[in-house]
Amino acid sequence: MAPLPLFYSSIAVLDRTTHREARLAPAEKPYAFAAQAHVLPALMAEFVPGCRDMPILFLEEAGTVSPLFMVGMRPGESRFVDSEGRWRGNHAPAYLRRYPFIGGDVSSDQQVVCIDGGFAGLQNETGEPLFGEDGEPAEALRRIIGFVAEYSDAAKATAAFTAALKALDLFHTINVEIRAADGTTSSYTGFAAVSEERLNALPDEAWLDLRRKGYLVPIHAHLISLANFALLGDRL
């Protein structure tokens, strides 16, 4: 059985019969569920807004390369979610904004919208209804369906981006050390970054292909973001 995605305790398909009376209650602490995560999934489309205050790294597992935002000095803490469950950065990652919803593939061209079965904000008393009296998606659910679909498309574009960079052998393993204002440090190994040296040594045709595909801007945003390790250590 495949492991559940980060933050999800179980996954249930939203159904017009099962969830006919369901409402989505407003969250008092919208990002509290992420207060103990020090890394978060990132999308290529987020590299530019995210690079202003979050380091963007890559992690290779099972032959695929995934981009991540580093948001804490050590496992079990986030330096971007405050005690009130608010996001204290410039850009809240789409992975967090999508929660508690997620897409589920029925086939190669059909997707359903699912929800974390342990999400306490789904109830029948207060909040925005997910379905109308006719059983069709209400406005809140239509927004959710649109965002889940956008996320799915962006995730596919991200996978194509990282596969292209891996095929060009642009990744190299880096060591990360973060120093806090009080002098304590945290070190990580195993993360990857784009090698500027390998990027600059690419043949002209390969470099132009990256430009045609729109990959150069996110690459440079990633490289700029690596200066944020010092800022991460200074965050309270």
Sequence and secondary structure as in RCSB ss.txt:
>XXXX:A:sequence
MAPLPLFYSSIAVLDRTTHREARLAPAEKPYAFAAQAHVLPALMAEFVPGCRDMPILFLEEAGTVSPLFMVGMRP
GESRFVDSEGRWRGNHAPAYLRRYPFIGGDVSSDQQVVCIDGGFAGLQNETGEPLFGEDGEPAEALRRIIGFVAE
YSDAAKATAAFTAALKALDLFHTINVEIRAADGTTSSYTGFAAVSEERLNALPDEAWLDLRRKGYLVPIHAHLIS
LANFALLGDRL
>XXXX:A:secstr
     TT S EEE  TTTTTT EE   SSTTGGGTT SEEE  GGGHHHHTTTS EEEEEETTEEEEEEE  SST
T  SSB TTS B SS   HHHHHTTEEEEEEETTEEEEEEETT TTEESSSSEESB TTSSB HHHHHHHHHHHH
HHHHHHHHHHHHHHHHHTT EEEEEEEEE TTS EEEEEEEEEE HHHHHTS HHHHHHHHHTT HHHHHHHHHH
GGGHHHHHH  
